[in-house]
Amino acid sequence: MSDKGDLKLTLNTIIQKSHRALEAAKIHLKNGDYDFASSKAYYAVFYMMEAGLITKKLSFSKHSAVISAFNQYFIKQGIFPKEFSKKIGNLFKERQIGDYEYELAIAQEEAREDIKNANEIVKAIEEYLRDKVR
C-alpha cells in the first residue's frame, strides 16, 4: 500500500475511534456517569489532535505534548480558532478530574458542556482531515 493509502487508513481508523469515544461520552452522560462522560469527551478530541499531527508526520507519547504541538501547528497557525485552545485545556483538566480525582467530581452541566465542546472540535478537525482521507 502507498504512503498516502497508509495515511488514509490510519486517519479513518482514528476518526472512527474518536466518534466511538464521543458516543461513549453521550452514553455515560445519559447514565449519570459524568466523570466518565468528560473523560471520553476529552479522548474524542485527543484522538483527533493526534490525527492532525500525523498529517504533519508528528507523534508524541505525552498528552501535554500532543496538546502543545496541536496548539503550535494548528491553532497558532490560524487553522483552528484560538478558543479551541482554551476548550481543549478545559477538557484535559476535566479528564484529569474524571480519571484520577476521588474527592472532586464533574457535575452534569460540566459534562454536558465538555461533550458539546468535544463535538465542535471533532467536527472541525474531521473537516480539515477530509482532504487527507480522500
N, C-alpha and C positions, 0 to 999 in steps of 0.2 A: 504494500500500500504506500502511496506517496506521502510526503510530509504533510501536504495540505489535507489529504484524506485522514491521516492520523489526527491532525489538529481538529478536523471536523468531528470525528468520532469522540475525541476527548471532550470537546466543548459540549456536544449534545449530551453526553453522559453526565457531565457536571450540571448542566441546565436541568436535566431530569431530577437529579438528586436535590437540587435547590427547590424545585417545585414540590417534591415529596416532603422536604423539611417544612415548607410553608403550609402544606396541607396538614402535617402533623401538628404544627403550631395551632392551627384553627381547631383541630380536634381537642387538643389539650385545653384550649380556651373554653370550648363548649363544655368540657368535663370539669371545669373549675380548677385545673392544674396550671395556675398562672405562671409559676416559676418555670415549668417546662415549656409552656407556650412561648415565653420570652426567649428562652434558650434556643428553641427551634427556629424562631423568627430570626435570631442572630445568625444561626448556621445557614439559613437560606441565603442571607446576604454574603456571609463569609465565602460560601462556595462560588458565588457569582464574582466576587472580588478576585478569587483565585483564577477563575476562568479568564477574566480580563487580563490579569497579569501573565497568564500563559501565552496570550496573543503577543506579548512583548518578550517572550522567552524568559520570564522571571518566575521563580518559585522560592518560597520561604517556608521555614519549619515553625516559626512562631506566629501566633495570631497578631501580636503587636507589629511584627514586621510586615505582614500582609496588609494590615490597615495603613501603616505608614507609607508603604510603596504605592498602594492604591491612591492615597491622597496625593502623593508626588506625581504619579504618572497619569492620573485621570482627573482628579479634582482641581489641582493647581494648574493643569493644562487647559482647563475650561471644558473638558469633555462632559463632565457631570457638574451639576450645581454645587456651590460651596456648602449649602445647607446639608448636603449628604454627609459631609464630614462630621457634623455635629450629631446627625441621626445615627450614623454608624458608631460613633463613640458612645452614644447612649445605649445602643443595642448591645455593645460589648460590655458595658457596665452592668446592664440588666442581666446579661447572660452570666456574668461572674456571680451576681447575687443568686440567680436561679440555680446555678450549678453547685456553688460552693458555700453559700451562707446558710446557717442554721437558725439564726435569730432574726434575720431580715427576710422579708418575703415581698414578692411582686404582687401588687394589687391588680384587680380585674381591669381597671381602666388603663393602667400602665401596660399590661399585656396586650390589650386591645390596640393601644397606640403603637406598640412595638410591631405588631402584625401589620398594621396599616403602613407604617414606615418601611418595613421589610418588603411588603408587596410593591410599593412605589419604587424602591431601589432595584429590586429584582427585575421588574418590568423594564426599567431604564437600561440596565446593563444588558438584559436579553436583547433589547432592540439594537444596542450597539454591536452585540455579537452576531446579530442576524447575518451581516455581510460575511462574517468569518466562517459561518457554518453552511453557506450555500455552495 
